[in-house]
């Protein structure tokens, strides 16, 4: 069984009892960054002496991936990302796809991520919504923006702090008149949720990590 285990975005209390139990019990853990995972386990006083930690990234060699699949056929394995929920805009999704292809069992634990708090905090009607992952940096950016503004439902995506001013300028050039929600530094010391007009959002401090919501 593959256990997909969310880990805190920042606040160490944002982890479930079930996740802590599994991190203690599992002997094999696949990680986006083993150094980060070792620090995480140490933070909860979980020893790695009896564990095997393997790197699983978008660059992992196919031979190693096959080895991981073979491990899954005989024992329980955990999957963690650097922070948040594996499989949500990170390499973990490819392992889930492989489990489906090879008929290997997996389960996903509920837990920390930046997206759900951002959706709830927006205050939009989210009976339906779209999530785009990380917004395009260059290719397809204008097309994506025009599709968002033509949609009847809100769209959420991750955006880099370095591109936030550019995003607001692009929306201004497209004569955007709807609402924008900003979830900044979710679960961190300077956490902030703001929903407002383009003019109001443009006055905010652009620091940290962002989840952006757009309601046309």
C-alpha positions as CSV (number, residue, x, y, z in Angstrom):
1,X,0.0,0.0,0.0
2,X,1.2,3.5,-0.9
3,X,0.3,6.1,1.8
4,X,0.2,9.7,0.4
5,X,1.0,11.7,3.5
6,X,0.5,15.5,3.7
7,X,3.1,17.4,5.8
8,X,3.0,20.9,7.2
9,X,3.4,23.9,4.9
10,X,5.1,25.7,7.8
11,X,3.3,25.3,11.2
12,X,4.5,22.1,12.7
13,X,1.1,21.6,14.4
14,X,-0.6,21.2,11.0
15,X,-0.2,17.4,10.8
16,X,-2.7,14.7,11.7
17,X,-2.3,12.0,14.3
18,X,-2.6,9.4,11.6
19,X,0.2,11.0,9.5
20,X,2.5,11.0,12.6
21,X,1.7,7.4,13.3
22,X,2.5,6.3,9.8
23,X,5.7,8.3,9.6
24,X,6.8,6.4,12.8
25,X,5.7,3.0,11.6
26,X,6.7,3.0,7.9
27,X,10.1,1.6,7.0
28,X,10.3,3.0,3.5
29,X,9.5,6.7,2.7
30,X,9.7,8.3,-0.8
31,X,10.4,12.0,-0.6
32,X,10.7,14.9,-2.9
33,X,13.7,16.0,-0.9
34,X,15.2,13.5,1.6
35,X,17.1,16.2,3.5
36,X,13.8,18.1,4.1
37,X,12.1,14.9,5.2
38,X,14.9,14.0,7.7
39,X,14.5,17.5,9.2
40,X,10.7,17.0,9.4
41,X,11.0,13.6,11.1
42,X,13.6,15.1,13.6
43,X,11.1,17.9,14.4
44,X,8.7,15.2,15.7
45,X,11.4,13.1,17.3
46,X,11.0,10.3,14.8
47,X,14.1,8.3,14.3
48,X,15.3,7.4,10.8
49,X,17.7,4.6,12.1
50,X,15.3,1.9,10.9
51,X,14.0,3.7,7.8
52,X,15.0,3.9,4.2
53,X,14.4,7.3,2.6
54,X,14.5,7.5,-1.2
55,X,14.3,10.5,-3.5
56,X,11.3,10.7,-5.8
57,X,11.3,13.7,-8.2
58,X,10.4,14.5,-11.7
59,X,14.0,13.6,-12.6
60,X,14.1,10.2,-10.9
61,X,15.6,7.5,-13.1
62,X,13.1,5.0,-14.6
63,X,15.1,2.1,-13.1
64,X,14.7,3.5,-9.6
65,X,11.0,4.1,-10.2
66,X,10.7,0.4,-11.1
67,X,12.5,-0.5,-7.9
68,X,10.0,1.6,-5.9
69,X,7.1,-0.1,-7.7
70,X,8.6,-3.5,-6.7
71,X,8.9,-2.3,-3.1
72,X,5.2,-1.4,-3.2
73,X,4.3,-5.0,-4.2
74,X,5.6,-6.3,-0.9
75,X,5.3,-3.7,1.8
76,X,3.7,-0.4,2.9
77,X,5.5,2.8,1.6
78,X,5.0,6.5,2.4
79,X,5.1,9.3,0.0
80,X,5.8,12.9,1.1
81,X,6.5,16.2,-0.7
82,X,8.7,19.0,0.6
83,X,5.5,20.5,2.1
84,X,1.8,20.1,1.8
85,X,-0.1,17.3,0.0
86,X,1.9,15.1,-2.5
87,X,0.4,14.9,-5.9
88,X,-1.0,18.4,-5.9
89,X,1.2,20.2,-8.5
90,X,4.3,18.1,-7.6
91,X,6.0,14.9,-8.9
92,X,3.9,12.7,-6.6
93,X,1.1,12.7,-9.2
94,X,3.2,10.6,-11.6
95,X,3.6,7.8,-8.9
96,X,-0.2,7.8,-8.4
97,X,-0.6,7.3,-12.1
98,X,1.9,4.4,-12.1
99,X,0.0,2.8,-9.2
100,X,-3.2,3.0,-11.2
101,X,-1.4,1.5,-14.3
102,X,0.1,-1.4,-12.2
103,X,-3.0,-2.0,-10.1
104,X,-1.2,-1.1,-6.8
105,X,-3.2,0.0,-3.9
106,X,-2.9,3.5,-2.4
107,X,-4.6,5.8,0.0
108,X,-4.5,9.6,0.4
109,X,-4.5,11.1,3.9
110,X,-6.3,14.5,4.3
111,X,-4.1,17.3,5.5
112,X,-2.2,20.5,4.9
113,X,-2.2,22.3,1.6
114,X,-2.5,25.9,0.6
115,X,-5.3,25.5,-2.0
116,X,-8.2,24.6,0.3
117,X,-7.8,27.5,2.7
118,X,-7.4,29.8,-0.2
119,X,-10.7,28.6,-1.8
120,X,-12.6,28.9,1.5
121,X,-11.0,32.3,2.3
122,X,-12.0,33.8,-1.0
123,X,-15.6,34.0,-0.2
124,X,-16.6,33.2,-3.8
125,X,-19.4,30.9,-4.8
126,X,-17.3,27.8,-5.1
127,X,-20.0,25.3,-5.9
128,X,-17.9,24.9,-9.0
129,X,-14.3,26.1,-9.5
130,X,-11.1,25.5,-11.5
131,X,-7.6,24.9,-10.3
132,X,-4.7,25.5,-12.7
133,X,-1.7,24.6,-10.5
134,X,1.2,26.9,-11.1
135,X,0.2,29.7,-13.5
136,X,2.2,29.7,-16.8
137,X,5.3,31.9,-16.5
138,X,5.6,32.6,-20.3
139,X,4.1,30.3,-22.9
140,X,0.3,30.2,-22.8
141,X,0.0,32.9,-20.1
142,X,-2.2,35.4,-22.1
143,X,-4.4,32.5,-23.4
144,X,-4.9,31.2,-19.9
145,X,-5.9,34.7,-18.6
146,X,-8.4,35.2,-21.3
147,X,-10.0,31.8,-20.7
148,X,-10.2,32.7,-17.0
149,X,-12.0,36.0,-17.7
150,X,-14.4,34.3,-20.1
151,X,-15.4,31.6,-17.6
152,X,-18.5,31.7,-15.4
153,X,-16.8,30.0,-12.5
154,X,-13.9,31.2,-10.3
155,X,-10.4,30.0,-11.0
156,X,-7.6,29.4,-8.5
157,X,-3.8,29.0,-9.2
158,X,-0.4,29.4,-7.6
159,X,1.6,32.4,-8.6
160,X,5.2,33.5,-7.8
161,X,5.7,36.6,-5.8
162,X,8.0,37.9,-8.6
163,X,5.2,37.7,-11.1
164,X,2.4,39.1,-9.0
165,X,2.9,42.7,-10.2
166,X,3.0,41.5,-13.8
167,X,-0.3,39.5,-13.2
168,X,-2.1,42.6,-11.9
169,X,-0.8,44.7,-14.8
170,X,-2.0,42.0,-17.3
171,X,-5.4,42.0,-15.7
172,X,-5.6,45.8,-15.9
173,X,-4.7,45.7,-19.6
174,X,-7.5,43.2,-20.1
175,X,-10.0,45.6,-18.4
176,X,-10.7,43.1,-15.6
177,X,-13.6,44.3,-13.4
178,X,-14.3,41.3,-11.2
179,X,-13.0,40.2,-7.8
180,X,-9.6,38.9,-6.9
181,X,-8.8,36.8,-3.8
182,X,-5.3,36.5,-2.4
183,X,-4.2,33.9,0.1
184,X,-0.7,34.8,1.1
185,X,1.7,32.8,3.3
186,X,-1.0,30.2,4.3
187,X,-0.3,28.8,7.8
188,X,2.7,31.0,8.2
189,X,3.5,33.9,10.5
190,X,2.3,36.6,8.1
191,X,-0.8,34.8,6.7
192,X,-3.2,37.0,5.0
193,X,-6.5,36.6,3.1
194,X,-7.9,39.5,1.0
195,X,-10.7,39.6,-1.5
196,X,-11.3,42.8,-3.5
197,X,-11.1,44.7,-6.7
198,X,-8.0,44.9,-8.9
199,X,-7.4,48.4,-7.5
200,X,-7.6,47.2,-3.9
201,X,-5.4,44.1,-4.4
202,X,-2.8,46.3,-6.2
203,X,-2.2,48.1,-2.9
204,X,-1.2,45.0,-1.0
205,X,2.4,44.1,0.1
206,X,3.7,41.6,-2.5
207,X,5.7,39.3,-0.4
208,X,5.6,35.5,0.3
209,X,3.8,32.7,-1.5
210,X,0.4,33.3,-3.2
211,X,-2.7,31.4,-4.1
212,X,-4.7,33.6,-6.4
213,X,-8.5,33.4,-7.1
214,X,-10.2,35.2,-9.9
215,X,-14.0,35.7,-10.0
216,X,-14.9,37.1,-13.4
